[in-house]
Amino acid sequence: MRPSGWSDASVFGDRARYLPLEHPPVLLVSNVSTLDARLYRCRVDYHKSNSRQAWVRLSTIVPPTRIEVVARMTPVELGQNNDVVCRVSGGTPLARVVWLQDGQTVDSNSTAGEG
């Protein structure tokens, strides 16, 4: 017997498709938005055994809408990381700014050459 899939049309409309022949089976949701981020219940019913259910939290990630690097003082000399401020607007979850120098994380309170 071939598996069938169903989802509540009031939740995802026609954006959800169940792909039972994938390994593991997949629920594919297209055009996801931040409004879709919440807790969902997935229930699987079997013909000859008990149903199973699982709770799944869908999280959405939206990149920032604007990233600016602003100099507090000009001109900024190479290696003077304390004279530059980075501002990030928008995005979900809120962005975390990390400065790197030669592939290593730079403490925002340090100056170039300290170590």
N, C-alpha and C positions, 0 to 999 in steps of 0.2 A: 504494500500500500504506500502511496506517495504522500509525504507530509504536506500539510497545507498551512498557510499563514494568514493571520488576521490581526488587524490593529484597529482600535477605536478611532473612527474617522473624526470624531470631535477633538481628538488629541493632536494628531499629525496630519489630518486630511489625507490627501493622496501622496504625501511626501515620504511615507514609510513603506519599505518593502522587506519582507522576510525572505532570506536566502537559505533555506534549510539544507541544501546540498553542499554548502561551503563547509570547510573543516577548520575550526568549529563553525556551526551555523551563525548567521549574522543578521542583525536587524539594521538595515541601511536607511538612514534618515537624511534626506536632502534639504538644502536651503535652511540649515539650522540658524537660529537667531538667539540673541540673549534671552528672549522670552521663553525659549525652550528649556533653559537651564533650571532643572528641578529634579525631584525624586520621582522615579517611575517604578511601577510594579510590572514584572514580566512573569506571565504564567504559561506553563506548558502542560497541555492535557494529553495523556496517553490513552490508547484504547484499552490496554490490558494492565495498567498499573496506575498508581496514584498520581495526581497532578503535582507538579512542582512549581514553586514560585521563587522569585528573587527580586530584591529591591536594588535598583541601579540609580546612582546620581549622575545626571548629565551636566557637565560643566562646559561652559563656552569660553573661548579665549578670543578677544578682539584686540588687534594690535593698536598701539597709540595712534592718534590722528595727527599729532604734531610733535616733533623733537627739535629743540633748539639748543645750541651751544652758545652761551653768551659770555663775553669777556667782561669782567668787572673793571679791568684796567687795560688800556691799550698803550703801546703795543705789548702783546704777550710774548715773552721770550720762551724759546723752546725749553721744556722741562719745568716750567712754572705752573704746576697744576692747581695751585691755590688761587690763581687769578682767573679761573674759568668756572662758570656755573652752568649746569645742564638742566633744562626744563622739559618735562614730558607731559603732554596733555592727552586726555582721553584714554581709552583702552579699558578692558576688563579681563582679569583683575588689574588693579593699578600697577604700573610699571615700577620696577626696582632698578635704579641706576647704579652701575658698577663701572669704575674706571680701571683700565688695564694699562700697564706700561711694560713693554717687552714680554707680553703674555702673562704677566703677574698682576694680581689684584693690588691696586694702590689704595692705601688708607686715605680717606678724604681729608684727614687732618694733618697728613704729612706733607713734606715738601720734597721735590726731586733731589735725589742724592742721599736722602736719609736711609738708613737701613740698619 
